[in-house]
Amino acid sequence: MSKPILTKFLGREDPELIRAWATFADPVQEHNGEAWQYMGSMTDETGTWLHTFRHRCLPPSGERANIGVPARSGWAAADAIPFNEDVPF
């Protein structure tokens, strides 16, 4: 049975988010006015935390990209909330 999906938006000074950003060779990759954006952190069906990022115009192709950076081993958000697909953003 899969675990419930949890979600959390980390502040820009959070050490875990800083570590996740550091996995990108170029954390900006500006192209046509777009750059990498942190979209939040969430668990997958196994309970593993991923920090999600998107780029809406990745150079050089201009394609969209979504990447999940795995959280460091043993990390979990203390005050995460259940993910609800019905909540509009």
N, C-alpha and C positions, 0 to 999 in steps of 0.2 A: 504494500500500500504506500502511495506517495505521501510525503509530508506536506503540510500547508505551506504555501509560498508566503514569505515575509518580505517586507520592503522597508527601506530607510534611505533618506537623503542625507549624505554626509556634508558637513561644513567644509569650506575650502581649506581650513587649517588642520583638519583631522589627519593624524599621521598615516592612517590606513589609506585615505584618499591620495595623499601626497605620494605614498608608495606606489599606488596604482597608476597615477600619472607618470611616474618615473619609468614605467615599462615601455612608453612610447619613445622612439628615437627622436621624433619631433612632435611634441605634444600640441602643437598648433596646426601645422600643415595648412596655412591659409591658402585658399584657392577660390576665386570668384566671390570673395566676401564671406566665405564659410570657413569654419575651423572645427576641431574636435570639441565636443560638448559632453560633459558628464550628465547622464540621464537618471542616475540613482543606483542604488545597490539592492539586490534581491537574491533570494535563495532560489535554487532550482528544485526539481521534484525530489532530489535526494537530500536536500537540506544544505547543500554547498552554496556559499555566498559568492556572487559575481558582482563586480562593479561594471555598469554598462555605460558605454560611450557611443556617440554617433558622429558621423561627419556627413553632411548633406551634399558635398561636392568634392570628393576626394581627388587630389591631383594624381596623375595627369588626366585620368579618364573622365572625371566629373561625376563618377558613380557615387551612390549612397553607400555608406559602410556602417555597420553596427558591430561592436566588439564587446565581449564580456571578459574582463580581466579577473581571474580567480583571486579571491581574498587570500591573505597569507594563512597558512595552516593554523587552525585554532581560533581564528578571529570570528567574532559574531557581534552584531549590533545589539547593544543592551536594551534599547528601547524601540525595537522594530515593531511594525504593525502588520497585520494580515493584509495581503494584497487583495484588492477588490477591483475587478475589471469594470464594474458598473460606475465607478467614480470618474467623472470626466476631468481631464487636465487642461 
